[in-house]
Amino acid sequence: MAEISGLLNILRANTPGKDIPMTTLRKNFSVFYLKHQSDRHPATRPEPIRPGLPGTWVTLPGTDPGKAMLFFHGGGFTIGSTADHIGLCSRLAESAGMPVFGVDYRLAPEYHFPDPVEDAVDAYRFLLAKGFAPSSVVPVGISAGGTLVLSLLVACRDRNIPLPSCAVCMSPAVNLLFEGRSVVENRSTDWITQQRLDSIRTNYLHGADPRQPLASPFFADPGGLPPLLIQAGGGELLRDDIITFVEKARKGGVEIEFELVEGMFHCWQIFADELTEGDDSIRSIGRYIRKMTW
């Protein structure tokens, strides 16, 4: 517990503030995240998805080039990049035995909903056009990236684009109304604040209705979505919204493996070098992806 409390204090001291310029926020976020991740020395290779939409391959020896994780980073739709999550991408590639293709989707406030969702769809279509079978592509996302994974699946289903065999979401923001009781009850056990959630909704949605299914997947019809692995921390603000989404999706016929990791805060997987629980969660993701795709 002392290890978790100490890390929480560090995270709170580095939580983005509303009065800091966006360029500074993004730089500080990158420096902080990279400080807490070891990258396992992967091979990285940029490959543009289209003009204005960068993609990056993250590969380790022994990963299967015929499969790919389509990775969407976190950062509340306003900050973050694949490079900031290189340690997490490396661990995921190692655990699942397949390369990661990270997507640097457009960020708010310069861009806003639904631009990142369209970027996600374009990235998925890009891999299919390169010859990857839908069953060999696994969308994986953390925080805002987890939201985009669910939005991608809903968009593909509604547009008759072949769906992947499964997907993985770590601490996704499933309801941008942020209605769960844990938003208040878990204030002392998470580093994300109510102010930060309000800022995410304002910057990303830019006045759009948060009840739109592609913005808040909670409000989407879950019918026909592929199997999911969803992870949430018992101490995070988004816990109850995620639990409610899981219950609704299961009632709608979606096969979901749900892992609620007690004592964990938002996006604990990033800190797998310092938390056994983070390492365990990434290993669980690897086992799930191997089970569903091999």
Contacts in CASP RR format, 6 or more apart in sequence:
PFRMAT RR
TARGET T0000
AUTHOR 0000-0000-0000
METHOD contacts of the structure
MODEL  1
MAEISGLLNILRANTPGKDIPMTTLRKNFSVFYLKHQSDRHPATRPEPIR
PGLPGTWVTLPGTDPGKAMLFFHGGGFTIGSTADHIGLCSRLAESAGMPV
FGVDYRLAPEYHFPDPVEDAVDAYRFLLAKGFAPSSVVPVGISAGGTLVL
SLLVACRDRNIPLPSCAVCMSPAVNLLFEGRSVVENRSTDWITQQRLDSI
RTNYLHGADPRQPLASPFFADPGGLPPLLIQAGGGELLRDDIITFVEKAR
KGGVEIEFELVEGMFHCWQIFADELTEGDDSIRSIGRYIRKMTW
3 274 0 8 1.000
3 275 0 8 1.000
4 263 0 8 1.000
4 264 0 8 1.000
4 265 0 8 1.000
4 275 0 8 1.000
7 271 0 8 1.000
7 274 0 8 1.000
7 275 0 8 1.000
8 189 0 8 1.000
8 190 0 8 1.000
8 191 0 8 1.000
8 265 0 8 1.000
11 191 0 8 1.000
11 265 0 8 1.000
12 191 0 8 1.000
14 28 0 8 1.000
14 29 0 8 1.000
14 32 0 8 1.000
15 191 0 8 1.000
15 192 0 8 1.000
15 193 0 8 1.000
15 196 0 8 1.000
16 25 0 8 1.000
16 28 0 8 1.000
16 29 0 8 1.000
16 78 0 8 1.000
16 79 0 8 1.000
16 196 0 8 1.000
16 199 0 8 1.000
17 25 0 8 1.000
17 195 0 8 1.000
17 196 0 8 1.000
18 195 0 8 1.000
18 199 0 8 1.000
20 28 0 8 1.000
22 78 0 8 1.000
22 79 0 8 1.000
22 109 0 8 1.000
25 78 0 8 1.000
25 79 0 8 1.000
26 79 0 8 1.000
26 80 0 8 1.000
29 75 0 8 1.000
29 79 0 8 1.000
29 80 0 8 1.000
29 84 0 8 1.000
30 80 0 8 1.000
30 81 0 8 1.000
30 83 0 8 1.000
30 84 0 8 1.000
33 80 0 8 1.000
33 84 0 8 1.000
33 85 0 8 1.000
33 270 0 8 1.000
34 83 0 8 1.000
34 84 0 8 1.000
34 86 0 8 1.000
36 270 0 8 1.000
36 271 0 8 1.000
36 273 0 8 1.000
36 274 0 8 1.000
37 85 0 8 1.000
37 86 0 8 1.000
37 87 0 8 1.000
37 88 0 8 1.000
37 270 0 8 1.000
37 271 0 8 1.000
37 272 0 8 1.000
37 273 0 8 1.000
38 87 0 8 1.000
38 90 0 8 1.000
38 273 0 8 1.000
39 86 0 8 1.000
39 87 0 8 1.000
39 90 0 8 1.000
40 60 0 8 1.000
40 87 0 8 1.000
40 90 0 8 1.000
40 91 0 8 1.000
40 94 0 8 1.000
41 90 0 8 1.000
42 58 0 8 1.000
42 59 0 8 1.000
42 60 0 8 1.000
42 86 0 8 1.000
42 89 0 8 1.000
42 90 0 8 1.000
42 93 0 8 1.000
43 57 0 8 1.000
43 58 0 8 1.000
43 59 0 8 1.000
43 60 0 8 1.000
44 56 0 8 1.000
44 57 0 8 1.000
44 58 0 8 1.000
44 59 0 8 1.000
44 86 0 8 1.000
45 56 0 8 1.000
45 57 0 8 1.000
45 59 0 8 1.000
46 54 0 8 1.000
46 55 0 8 1.000
46 56 0 8 1.000
46 57 0 8 1.000
47 55 0 8 1.000
47 56 0 8 1.000
47 57 0 8 1.000
47 101 0 8 1.000
48 54 0 8 1.000
48 55 0 8 1.000
49 55 0 8 1.000
49 103 0 8 1.000
49 119 0 8 1.000
49 122 0 8 1.000
49 123 0 8 1.000
49 126 0 8 1.000
50 122 0 8 1.000
50 126 0 8 1.000
52 106 0 8 1.000
53 103 0 8 1.000
53 104 0 8 1.000
53 105 0 8 1.000
53 106 0 8 1.000
53 119 0 8 1.000
53 122 0 8 1.000
53 123 0 8 1.000
54 82 0 8 1.000
54 103 0 8 1.000
54 104 0 8 1.000
55 82 0 8 1.000
55 101 0 8 1.000
55 102 0 8 1.000
55 103 0 8 1.000
55 104 0 8 1.000
55 123 0 8 1.000
56 82 0 8 1.000
56 83 0 8 1.000
56 101 0 8 1.000
56 102 0 8 1.000
56 104 0 8 1.000
57 99 0 8 1.000
57 100 0 8 1.000
57 101 0 8 1.000
57 102 0 8 1.000
58 71 0 8 1.000
58 82 0 8 1.000
58 86 0 8 1.000
58 89 0 8 1.000
58 90 0 8 1.000
58 93 0 8 1.000
58 99 0 8 1.000
58 100 0 8 1.000
58 101 0 8 1.000
58 102 0 8 1.000
59 65 0 8 1.000
59 93 0 8 1.000
59 99 0 8 1.000
59 100 0 8 1.000
60 90 0 8 1.000
60 93 0 8 1.000
60 94 0 8 1.000
60 97 0 8 1.000
60 99 0 8 1.000
62 97 0 8 1.000
63 93 0 8 1.000
63 94 0 8 1.000
63 97 0 8 1.000
63 98 0 8 1.000
63 99 0 8 1.000
64 97 0 8 1.000
64 98 0 8 1.000
64 99 0 8 1.000
65 99 0 8 1.000
66 98 0 8 1.000
66 132 0 8 1.000
66 136 0 8 1.000
67 97 0 8 1.000
67 98 0 8 1.000
67 99 0 8 1.000
67 132 0 8 1.000
67 136 0 8 1.000
67 137 0 8 1.000
67 138 0 8 1.000
67 293 0 8 1.000
68 98 0 8 1.000
68 99 0 8 1.000
68 100 0 8 1.000
68 101 0 8 1.000
68 127 0 8 1.000
68 132 0 8 1.000
68 136 0 8 1.000
68 137 0 8 1.000
68 138 0 8 1.000
69 92 0 8 1.000
69 93 0 8 1.000
69 96 0 8 1.000
69 98 0 8 1.000
69 99 0 8 1.000
69 100 0 8 1.000
69 101 0 8 1.000
69 137 0 8 1.000
69 138 0 8 1.000
69 139 0 8 1.000
69 140 0 8 1.000
69 289 0 8 1.000
70 101 0 8 1.000
70 102 0 8 1.000
70 103 0 8 1.000
70 123 0 8 1.000
70 124 0 8 1.000
70 127 0 8 1.000
70 137 0 8 1.000
70 138 0 8 1.000
70 139 0 8 1.000
70 140 0 8 1.000
71 82 0 8 1.000
71 85 0 8 1.000
71 89 0 8 1.000
71 92 0 8 1.000
71 100 0 8 1.000
71 101 0 8 1.000
71 102 0 8 1.000
71 103 0 8 1.000
71 140 0 8 1.000
71 141 0 8 1.000
72 102 0 8 1.000
72 103 0 8 1.000
72 105 0 8 1.000
72 120 0 8 1.000
72 139 0 8 1.000
72 140 0 8 1.000
72 141 0 8 1.000
72 142 0 8 1.000
72 144 0 8 1.000
72 145 0 8 1.000
72 146 0 8 1.000
72 148 0 8 1.000
72 149 0 8 1.000
73 80 0 8 1.000
73 81 0 8 1.000
73 82 0 8 1.000
73 84 0 8 1.000
73 85 0 8 1.000
73 102 0 8 1.000
73 103 0 8 1.000
73 104 0 8 1.000
73 141 0 8 1.000
73 142 0 8 1.000
73 144 0 8 1.000
73 145 0 8 1.000
74 80 0 8 1.000
74 85 0 8 1.000
74 141 0 8 1.000
74 142 0 8 1.000
74 143 0 8 1.000
74 144 0 8 1.000
74 145 0 8 1.000
74 146 0 8 1.000
74 267 0 8 1.000
75 143 0 8 1.000
75 144 0 8 1.000
75 145 0 8 1.000
76 143 0 8 1.000
76 144 0 8 1.000
76 173 0 8 1.000
76 196 0 8 1.000
76 200 0 8 1.000
76 204 0 8 1.000
77 107 0 8 1.000
77 108 0 8 1.000
77 116 0 8 1.000
77 144 0 8 1.000
77 200 0 8 1.000
77 203 0 8 1.000
77 204 0 8 1.000
78 107 0 8 1.000
78 108 0 8 1.000
78 109 0 8 1.000
78 199 0 8 1.000
78 200 0 8 1.000
78 203 0 8 1.000
78 204 0 8 1.000
79 107 0 8 1.000
80 107 0 8 1.000
81 104 0 8 1.000
82 89 0 8 1.000
82 102 0 8 1.000
82 103 0 8 1.000
82 104 0 8 1.000
85 142 0 8 1.000
85 270 0 8 1.000
88 142 0 8 1.000
88 269 0 8 1.000
88 270 0 8 1.000
88 272 0 8 1.000
88 282 0 8 1.000
89 100 0 8 1.000
89 102 0 8 1.000
91 272 0 8 1.000
91 279 0 8 1.000
91 282 0 8 1.000
92 100 0 8 1.000
92 140 0 8 1.000
92 282 0 8 1.000
92 285 0 8 1.000
92 286 0 8 1.000
93 99 0 8 1.000
93 100 0 8 1.000
95 282 0 8 1.000
95 283 0 8 1.000
95 285 0 8 1.000
95 286 0 8 1.000
95 287 0 8 1.000
95 289 0 8 1.000
96 138 0 8 1.000
96 285 0 8 1.000
96 286 0 8 1.000
96 289 0 8 1.000
96 290 0 8 1.000
97 286 0 8 1.000
97 290 0 8 1.000
98 138 0 8 1.000
98 289 0 8 1.000
98 293 0 8 1.000
100 140 0 8 1.000
101 123 0 8 1.000
101 127 0 8 1.000
102 123 0 8 1.000
103 119 0 8 1.000
103 120 0 8 1.000
103 123 0 8 1.000
105 115 0 8 1.000
105 116 0 8 1.000
105 119 0 8 1.000
105 120 0 8 1.000
105 123 0 8 1.000
105 148 0 8 1.000
106 115 0 8 1.000
106 116 0 8 1.000
106 119 0 8 1.000
107 116 0 8 1.000
108 203 0 8 1.000
108 204 0 8 1.000
108 206 0 8 1.000
109 203 0 8 1.000
109 206 0 8 1.000
112 203 0 8 1.000
112 204 0 8 1.000
112 205 0 8 1.000
112 206 0 8 1.000
112 208 0 8 1.000
113 204 0 8 1.000
113 205 0 8 1.000
113 206 0 8 1.000
113 208 0 8 1.000
113 212 0 8 1.000
113 214 0 8 1.000
113 215 0 8 1.000
114 208 0 8 1.000
114 214 0 8 1.000
114 215 0 8 1.000
116 144 0 8 1.000
116 148 0 8 1.000
116 204 0 8 1.000
117 148 0 8 1.000
117 151 0 8 1.000
117 152 0 8 1.000
117 155 0 8 1.000
117 214 0 8 1.000
120 139 0 8 1.000
120 148 0 8 1.000
120 149 0 8 1.000
120 151 0 8 1.000
120 152 0 8 1.000
120 155 0 8 1.000
121 152 0 8 1.000
121 155 0 8 1.000
121 156 0 8 1.000
121 159 0 8 1.000
121 161 0 8 1.000
124 137 0 8 1.000
124 139 0 8 1.000
124 152 0 8 1.000
124 156 0 8 1.000
124 161 0 8 1.000
124 164 0 8 1.000
125 161 0 8 1.000
127 137 0 8 1.000
128 134 0 8 1.000
128 137 0 8 1.000
128 161 0 8 1.000
128 162 0 8 1.000
134 162 0 8 1.000
134 163 0 8 1.000
134 164 0 8 1.000
134 165 0 8 1.000
135 164 0 8 1.000
135 165 0 8 1.000
135 293 0 8 1.000
136 293 0 8 1.000
137 164 0 8 1.000
138 164 0 8 1.000
138 165 0 8 1.000
138 166 0 8 1.000
138 167 0 8 1.000
138 168 0 8 1.000
138 289 0 8 1.000
138 292 0 8 1.000
138 293 0 8 1.000
139 149 0 8 1.000
139 152 0 8 1.000
139 153 0 8 1.000
139 164 0 8 1.000
139 167 0 8 1.000
139 168 0 8 1.000
140 146 0 8 1.000
140 149 0 8 1.000
140 167 0 8 1.000
140 168 0 8 1.000
140 169 0 8 1.000
140 170 0 8 1.000
140 285 0 8 1.000
140 289 0 8 1.000
141 148 0 8 1.000
141 149 0 8 1.000
141 168 0 8 1.000
141 169 0 8 1.000
141 170 0 8 1.000
141 172 0 8 1.000
142 169 0 8 1.000
142 170 0 8 1.000
142 171 0 8 1.000
142 267 0 8 1.000
142 269 0 8 1.000
142 270 0 8 1.000
143 170 0 8 1.000
143 171 0 8 1.000
143 172 0 8 1.000
143 173 0 8 1.000
143 266 0 8 1.000
143 267 0 8 1.000
144 173 0 8 1.000
144 200 0 8 1.000
144 204 0 8 1.000
145 169 0 8 1.000
145 172 0 8 1.000
146 169 0 8 1.000
146 170 0 8 1.000
146 171 0 8 1.000
146 172 0 8 1.000
146 173 0 8 1.000
147 169 0 8 1.000
147 172 0 8 1.000
147 173 0 8 1.000
147 174 0 8 1.000
147 217 0 8 1.000
149 167 0 8 1.000
149 168 0 8 1.000
149 169 0 8 1.000
149 172 0 8 1.000
150 167 0 8 1.000
150 169 0 8 1.000
150 172 0 8 1.000
150 174 0 8 1.000
150 217 0 8 1.000
150 220 0 8 1.000
151 213 0 8 1.000
151 214 0 8 1.000
151 215 0 8 1.000
151 217 0 8 1.000
153 163 0 8 1.000
153 164 0 8 1.000
153 167 0 8 1.000
153 225 0 8 1.000
153 226 0 8 1.000
154 213 0 8 1.000
154 214 0 8 1.000
154 217 0 8 1.000
154 220 0 8 1.000
154 225 0 8 1.000
155 161 0 8 1.000
155 214 0 8 1.000
156 162 0 8 1.000
156 163 0 8 1.000
157 163 0 8 1.000
157 223 0 8 1.000
157 224 0 8 1.000
157 225 0 8 1.000
163 224 0 8 1.000
163 225 0 8 1.000
163 226 0 8 1.000
164 226 0 8 1.000
165 226 0 8 1.000
165 227 0 8 1.000
165 292 0 8 1.000
165 293 0 8 1.000
166 226 0 8 1.000
166 227 0 8 1.000
166 228 0 8 1.000
166 229 0 8 1.000
166 288 0 8 1.000
166 289 0 8 1.000
166 292 0 8 1.000
166 293 0 8 1.000
167 226 0 8 1.000
167 227 0 8 1.000
167 228 0 8 1.000
167 229 0 8 1.000
168 228 0 8 1.000
168 229 0 8 1.000
168 230 0 8 1.000
168 231 0 8 1.000
168 285 0 8 1.000
168 288 0 8 1.000
168 289 0 8 1.000
169 228 0 8 1.000
169 229 0 8 1.000
169 230 0 8 1.000
169 231 0 8 1.000
170 231 0 8 1.000
170 267 0 8 1.000
170 269 0 8 1.000
170 281 0 8 1.000
170 285 0 8 1.000
171 231 0 8 1.000
171 232 0 8 1.000
171 233 0 8 1.000
171 236 0 8 1.000
171 238 0 8 1.000
171 242 0 8 1.000
171 266 0 8 1.000
171 267 0 8 1.000
171 269 0 8 1.000
172 217 0 8 1.000
172 230 0 8 1.000
172 238 0 8 1.000
172 242 0 8 1.000
173 197 0 8 1.000
173 200 0 8 1.000
173 238 0 8 1.000
173 241 0 8 1.000
174 216 0 8 1.000
174 217 0 8 1.000
174 218 0 8 1.000
174 238 0 8 1.000
174 241 0 8 1.000
174 242 0 8 1.000
174 245 0 8 1.000
175 210 0 8 1.000
175 216 0 8 1.000
175 218 0 8 1.000
175 219 0 8 1.000
175 241 0 8 1.000
175 244 0 8 1.000
175 245 0 8 1.000
176 200 0 8 1.000
176 201 0 8 1.000
176 204 0 8 1.000
176 205 0 8 1.000
176 210 0 8 1.000
176 215 0 8 1.000
176 216 0 8 1.000
177 201 0 8 1.000
177 210 0 8 1.000
177 211 0 8 1.000
177 216 0 8 1.000
178 194 0 8 1.000
178 197 0 8 1.000
178 201 0 8 1.000
178 237 0 8 1.000
178 238 0 8 1.000
178 241 0 8 1.000
179 241 0 8 1.000
180 240 0 8 1.000
180 241 0 8 1.000
180 244 0 8 1.000
181 240 0 8 1.000
182 234 0 8 1.000
182 235 0 8 1.000
182 236 0 8 1.000
182 237 0 8 1.000
182 238 0 8 1.000
182 239 0 8 1.000
182 240 0 8 1.000
182 241 0 8 1.000
183 194 0 8 1.000
183 197 0 8 1.000
183 237 0 8 1.000
183 238 0 8 1.000
183 240 0 8 1.000
183 241 0 8 1.000
184 194 0 8 1.000
186 234 0 8 1.000
186 235 0 8 1.000
186 236 0 8 1.000
186 237 0 8 1.000
186 239 0 8 1.000
187 193 0 8 1.000
187 194 0 8 1.000
187 237 0 8 1.000
189 234 0 8 1.000
189 235 0 8 1.000
189 236 0 8 1.000
189 263 0 8 1.000
189 265 0 8 1.000
190 235 0 8 1.000
190 236 0 8 1.000
190 237 0 8 1.000
190 265 0 8 1.000
190 266 0 8 1.000
191 265 0 8 1.000
191 266 0 8 1.000
192 236 0 8 1.000
192 237 0 8 1.000
192 238 0 8 1.000
192 265 0 8 1.000
192 266 0 8 1.000
194 237 0 8 1.000
197 237 0 8 1.000
201 210 0 8 1.000
204 215 0 8 1.000
205 215 0 8 1.000
208 215 0 8 1.000
209 215 0 8 1.000
210 216 0 8 1.000
211 219 0 8 1.000
212 219 0 8 1.000
213 219 0 8 1.000
213 220 0 8 1.000
213 221 0 8 1.000
214 220 0 8 1.000
217 245 0 8 1.000
218 241 0 8 1.000
218 244 0 8 1.000
218 245 0 8 1.000
218 248 0 8 1.000
222 248 0 8 1.000
222 249 0 8 1.000
222 252 0 8 1.000
222 253 0 8 1.000
222 254 0 8 1.000
223 252 0 8 1.000
223 253 0 8 1.000
223 254 0 8 1.000
224 253 0 8 1.000
224 254 0 8 1.000
225 249 0 8 1.000
225 254 0 8 1.000
226 254 0 8 1.000
227 254 0 8 1.000
227 255 0 8 1.000
227 256 0 8 1.000
227 257 0 8 1.000
227 292 0 8 1.000
228 249 0 8 1.000
228 254 0 8 1.000
228 255 0 8 1.000
228 256 0 8 1.000
228 257 0 8 1.000
229 256 0 8 1.000
229 257 0 8 1.000
229 258 0 8 1.000
229 259 0 8 1.000
229 284 0 8 1.000
229 285 0 8 1.000
229 288 0 8 1.000
230 242 0 8 1.000
230 245 0 8 1.000
230 246 0 8 1.000
230 256 0 8 1.000
230 257 0 8 1.000
230 258 0 8 1.000
230 259 0 8 1.000
231 258 0 8 1.000
231 259 0 8 1.000
231 260 0 8 1.000
231 261 0 8 1.000
231 269 0 8 1.000
231 281 0 8 1.000
231 284 0 8 1.000
231 285 0 8 1.000
232 238 0 8 1.000
232 239 0 8 1.000
232 242 0 8 1.000
232 243 0 8 1.000
232 258 0 8 1.000
232 259 0 8 1.000
232 260 0 8 1.000
232 261 0 8 1.000
233 239 0 8 1.000
233 260 0 8 1.000
233 261 0 8 1.000
233 262 0 8 1.000
233 263 0 8 1.000
233 264 0 8 1.000
233 265 0 8 1.000
233 266 0 8 1.000
233 268 0 8 1.000
234 260 0 8 1.000
234 261 0 8 1.000
234 262 0 8 1.000
234 263 0 8 1.000
234 264 0 8 1.000
235 262 0 8 1.000
235 263 0 8 1.000
235 264 0 8 1.000
235 265 0 8 1.000
236 264 0 8 1.000
236 265 0 8 1.000
236 266 0 8 1.000
237 266 0 8 1.000
238 266 0 8 1.000
239 260 0 8 1.000
243 258 0 8 1.000
243 260 0 8 1.000
246 256 0 8 1.000
246 258 0 8 1.000
249 256 0 8 1.000
250 256 0 8 1.000
257 288 0 8 1.000
259 281 0 8 1.000
259 284 0 8 1.000
261 268 0 8 1.000
261 277 0 8 1.000
261 278 0 8 1.000
261 280 0 8 1.000
261 281 0 8 1.000
263 277 0 8 1.000
264 275 0 8 1.000
264 277 0 8 1.000
264 278 0 8 1.000
268 275 0 8 1.000
268 277 0 8 1.000
268 278 0 8 1.000
268 281 0 8 1.000
269 278 0 8 1.000
269 281 0 8 1.000
269 282 0 8 1.000
271 278 0 8 1.000
272 278 0 8 1.000
272 279 0 8 1.000
272 281 0 8 1.000
272 282 0 8 1.000
END
